Amino acid sequence: FQLLTSEVYSSPKSAVLASLYQVCAADRLQEYAYDAMLAGLSYDVQVLPRGVRLTFGGYNDKLLDFATYVSAKLSQDISAVLPENE
């Protein structure tokens, strides 16, 4: 599915922050996504000029659970996705 918003590319700063979010989200979900990949499931988060696209795939009865988990993690407060300050 795709979340349509003009805010993603409304300014250079917003575009860079959206791209950083994409990288941090993938990093945060890497461990869980790896296990899912071994089970034949996949996901992708893409930051596009029109918004953010989430794509899920696989032929597994757990696809809905996987999509729900990833969507929940991505919809949390942004501080839960970004790296912790040291």
C-alpha positions, -999 to +999 in steps of 0.1 A: +000+000+000+011+036-004+007+065+020+002+096-002+015+129+010+032+159-005+052+164+027+079+139+018+095+160-009+081+194+002+117+206+009+152+193+006+153+188+043+121+167+043+135+146+014+167+139+033+149+131+066+125+108+047+154+089+032+171+087+066+139+073+080+138+047+053+174+035+061+168+035+099+135+016+095+152-011+075+180-013+100+157-015+130+136-043+113+166-062+099+167-090+125+130-097+123+130-093+085+159-118+081+140-145+099+109-137+078+130-139+046+141-174+056+104-183+059+097-169+024+083-135+034+096-101+023+089-064+027+101-031+012+098+005+023+103+031-004+103+068+000+088+083-032+080+118-044+043+111-038+047+095-004+058+062+012+052+028-003+051-004+018+052-037-002+048-071+013+053-105-004+054-142+001+033-173+000+030-180+037+000-181+061+020-157+083+020-129+057-007-110+075+010-113+108+043-101+092+026-071+075+009-062+108+041-064+128+061-043+103+033-017+099+030-014+137+068-009+140+068+018+113+038+036+127+053+040+162+068+072+174+098+081+151+121+079+181+114+041+183+128+037+148+158+061+148+191+050+164+196+058+201+219+087+210+251+077+226 
